[in-house]
Amino acid sequence: MNRRRFSRQMLILGTGLPAGLAAGQSMINIQEPESKEFYEEPSKKLPLRHFDVVVAGGGTAGLFAAIASGRQGARTMLIESKGYCGGIAVEGGTAIHSFYNLYTAFPGCAKRKVIRGIPAEFMDRLTEMGGCTGYPEMETGRGYDSICTAIDTEQYKLLAFNMLKEANVFVAVNTLLAGAIVSDGCIQGVITESRSGREAIMAKSFIDCTGYGDLCAHAHAEFTVPNDYDSCNSFSLANASIDDYYKFLESHSAIGQICRGPRSGEENKLVRVGAEELNIPEFSEKAKKIGMSMITTTVRDNYLMYVKCNYKIPGSVVNRDDVAAAEIEIRQRMAQGSELLRQYVPGFEKAFIARTSPSLCIRRGRLISCDYDITHEDVIDGRHFDDDVFVYGFHDFAPRFQIKDGGTYGIPYRALCVRGVENLYAAGMMITSDHRAHMSTRNTVSCMAQGQAVGTAAALCAAESCGTRELSYTPLREALEKDGVYFER
Ligand SMILES: Cc1cc2nc3c(=O)[nH]c(=O)nc-3n(C[C@H](O)[C@H](O)[C@H](O)COP(=O)(O)OP(=O)(O)OC[C@H]3O[C@@H](n4cnc5c(N)ncnc54)[C@H](O)[C@@H]3O)c2cc1C
């Protein structure tokens, strides 16, 4: 990027939502506001702040992006709309897939911890706190994942704050990313909204980890909205033991995935149980109707950390009113799901919902166009690239689609550079157009590693006052290796 562009005074305020202002075509019809009347907002002077790197969204990817950037010495601001960090990792999922290659599915395949660096450090610290199983091996379901990493959602949130603080990140929670200041293909700054009012945050490098691609949309990057997944909220069930759930499935010869690991301070306890071919009259039918998943994980006695309820939104996940309708529908489904478990699982008679996802969990929102789009073949053939920023070895479609020979593929740097914007990275569920490839790249541990990669890269760009495409690969690779990232070539 032309360095002078950073200092140009002609700033254009990007308010690219809804999608009407985006360069890309939406695959579905995103509604414009129905009103024919408009109010013209008066212009207003906003207080300014300056940083080197701004990370929008402190979820699964954004947390690690901010820590990585802060550790590189960049003045880093993290903007998160909720009151905590962690995103869908602490709101939706069951197990955190996956720090290892799928060695259990391929006889003779070497066991490799392929995601290391800051995400692995985080898990080690969480495990020490008693908030994570670590990496116990699956007993059954070994063609799907080799290990099971389950977490305690609340300890995860606490550790996230601690590690952000240690990395000197300026953390703005309860703060919405509401606009972008764009000029000549570069973001100059972003607009935030909080109870302290609207502010303009200027920086050199920007990272979109909002899951929805909000910053990319505000910056007029190309995107589509594939609408190719069910959305899904999850609930935690208290007064419900995973041992009783296991006995229930066993009595119906329906045991699928099992893993034993540390639970409430004791080793070798059940931490993951999933059903296979569960066919209990009425129960199965009702569970299917409300999209209730029969896999659960926990790290606590007498508590199921995650039970998921899936729902395919008839409209769009980026339409406020469609999402509001979905929130109501899924909340009803979760109530029905807990009632069903209470009725049918012996020992669950006094179970109750103790936690729900705070807002709709999506598997994909906007798909952001980047310089490279990872393909299905890249993933299953285990391809590596000259600009890999980490390697990954899990596929959520396994055993139907697996990475060749239980190996890994590389995530190239180009796959994280937002097309058409010179100083913006995208990380998390918003990359990878092919649904089958996305079923690998979107998983939690991949998102975390993407975060570390872009956080490191953004800090280096800020130090060099250069754009994403001007950053040399060698110093980036060296910085990632120094911070523990594992490569296979
Ligand atoms: C229900 C469900 C179950 C899943 N189960 C599993 C599983 O079992 N195992 C697995 O490995 N993967 C699972 N996944 C996939 C994986 O969890 C997600 O793909 C991944 O966590 C997405 O990470 P992300 O960083 O892209 O988004 P998120 O984690 O959602 O982070 C986005 C963050 O940005 C914030 N944000 C959004 N917009 C703004 C804004 N305008 N301003 C400020 N902040 C904003 C959000 O509050 C959020 O914290 C599941 C996904 C879902 C939806």
The ligand as an SDF file (V2000), in Angstrom:
LIG
                    3D

 53 58  0  0  0  0  0  0  0  0999 V2000
  -24.0460  -23.6130   17.3990 C   0  0  0  0  0  0  0  0  0  0  0  0
  -22.6750  -23.8740   16.9290 C   0  0  0  0  0  0  0  0  0  0  0  0
  -22.0120  -25.0050   17.3590 C   0  0  0  0  0  0  0  0  0  0  0  0
  -20.7100  -25.2380   16.9790 C   0  0  0  0  0  0  0  0  0  0  0  0
  -20.0830  -26.3440   17.4500 N   0  0  0  0  0  0  0  0  0  0  0  0
  -18.7620  -26.4780   17.2590 C   0  0  0  0  0  0  0  0  0  0  0  0
  -18.0540  -27.5150   17.9100 C   0  0  0  0  0  0  0  0  0  0  0  0
  -18.6280  -28.3170   18.6310 O   0  0  0  0  0  0  0  0  0  0  0  0
  -16.7170  -27.5770   17.7070 N   0  0  0  0  0  0  0  0  0  0  0  0
  -16.0430  -26.7010   16.9110 C   0  0  0  0  0  0  0  0  0  0  0  0
  -14.8150  -26.7850   16.8000 O   0  0  0  0  0  0  0  0  0  0  0  0
  -16.7080  -25.7210   16.2540 N   0  0  0  0  0  0  0  0  0  0  0  0
  -18.0370  -25.5870   16.4230 C   0  0  0  0  0  0  0  0  0  0  0  0
  -18.7150  -24.5850   15.7940 N   0  0  0  0  0  0  0  0  0  0  0  0
  -17.9930  -23.7090   14.8780 C   0  0  0  0  0  0  0  0  0  0  0  0
  -17.1670  -22.6550   15.5870 C   0  0  0  0  0  0  0  0  0  0  0  0
  -17.5180  -22.5860   16.9540 O   0  0  0  0  0  0  0  0  0  0  0  0
  -17.3550  -21.2710   14.9420 C   0  0  0  0  0  0  0  0  0  0  0  0
  -17.2520  -21.3540   13.5440 O   0  0  0  0  0  0  0  0  0  0  0  0
  -16.3010  -20.3060   15.4460 C   0  0  0  0  0  0  0  0  0  0  0  0
  -16.3290  -20.2590   16.8600 O   0  0  0  0  0  0  0  0  0  0  0  0
  -16.5270  -18.9290   14.8530 C   0  0  0  0  0  0  0  0  0  0  0  0
  -15.5760  -18.0510   15.3710 O   0  0  0  0  0  0  0  0  0  0  0  0
  -15.5570  -16.5220   14.9020 P   0  0  0  0  0  0  0  0  0  0  0  0
  -14.4220  -15.8860   15.6160 O   0  0  0  0  0  0  0  0  0  0  0  0
  -15.5940  -16.4480   13.4190 O   0  0  0  0  0  0  0  0  0  0  0  0
  -16.9390  -15.9150   15.4020 O   0  0  0  0  0  0  0  0  0  0  0  0
  -17.4640  -15.6700   16.8930 P   0  0  0  0  0  0  0  0  0  0  0  0
  -16.8640  -16.6200   17.8440 O   0  0  0  0  0  0  0  0  0  0  0  0
  -18.9400  -15.5890   16.7990 O   0  0  0  0  0  0  0  0  0  0  0  0
  -16.8980  -14.2290   17.2400 O   0  0  0  0  0  0  0  0  0  0  0  0
  -17.4400  -13.0440   16.7220 C   0  0  0  0  0  0  0  0  0  0  0  0
  -17.4170  -12.0000   17.8210 C   0  0  0  0  0  0  0  0  0  0  0  0
  -17.6620  -10.7230   17.2680 O   0  0  0  0  0  0  0  0  0  0  0  0
  -18.5870  -10.0160   18.0770 C   0  0  0  0  0  0  0  0  0  0  0  0
  -19.2640   -9.0620   17.1990 N   0  0  0  0  0  0  0  0  0  0  0  0
  -20.0650   -9.3290   16.1510 C   0  0  0  0  0  0  0  0  0  0  0  0
  -20.4340   -8.1880   15.5340 N   0  0  0  0  0  0  0  0  0  0  0  0
  -19.8390   -7.1740   16.2060 C   0  0  0  0  0  0  0  0  0  0  0  0
  -19.8220   -5.7650   16.0390 C   0  0  0  0  0  0  0  0  0  0  0  0
  -20.4700   -5.1460   15.0390 N   0  0  0  0  0  0  0  0  0  0  0  0
  -19.1230   -5.0160   16.9380 N   0  0  0  0  0  0  0  0  0  0  0  0
  -18.4330   -5.6040   17.9560 C   0  0  0  0  0  0  0  0  0  0  0  0
  -18.4170   -6.9480   18.1460 N   0  0  0  0  0  0  0  0  0  0  0  0
  -19.0950   -7.7140   17.2730 C   0  0  0  0  0  0  0  0  0  0  0  0
  -19.4870  -11.1110   18.6440 C   0  0  0  0  0  0  0  0  0  0  0  0
  -20.1320  -10.6900   19.8280 O   0  0  0  0  0  0  0  0  0  0  0  0
  -18.4940  -12.2470   18.8700 C   0  0  0  0  0  0  0  0  0  0  0  0
  -17.9210  -12.2010   20.1610 O   0  0  0  0  0  0  0  0  0  0  0  0
  -20.0470  -24.3360   16.1220 C   0  0  0  0  0  0  0  0  0  0  0  0
  -20.7110  -23.2030   15.6580 C   0  0  0  0  0  0  0  0  0  0  0  0
  -22.0240  -22.9730   16.0530 C   0  0  0  0  0  0  0  0  0  0  0  0
  -22.7370  -21.7690   15.5700 C   0  0  0  0  0  0  0  0  0  0  0  0
  1  2  1  0
  2  3  1  0
  2 52  2  0
  3  4  2  0
  4  5  1  0
  4 50  1  0
  5  6  2  0
  6  7  1  0
  6 13  1  0
  7  8  2  0
  7  9  1  0
  9 10  1  0
 10 11  2  0
 10 12  1  0
 12 13  2  0
 13 14  1  0
 14 15  1  0
 14 50  1  0
 15 16  1  0
 16 17  1  0
 16 18  1  0
 18 19  1  0
 18 20  1  0
 20 21  1  0
 20 22  1  0
 22 23  1  0
 23 24  1  0
 24 25  2  0
 24 26  1  0
 24 27  1  0
 27 28  1  0
 28 29  2  0
 28 30  1  0
 28 31  1  0
 31 32  1  0
 32 33  1  0
 33 34  1  0
 33 48  1  0
 34 35  1  0
 35 36  1  0
 35 46  1  0
 36 37  1  0
 36 45  1  0
 37 38  2  0
 38 39  1  0
 39 40  1  0
 39 45  2  0
 40 41  1  0
 40 42  2  0
 42 43  1  0
 43 44  2  0
 44 45  1  0
 46 47  1  0
 46 48  1  0
 48 49  1  0
 50 51  2  0
 51 52  1  0
 52 53  1  0
M  END
$$$$
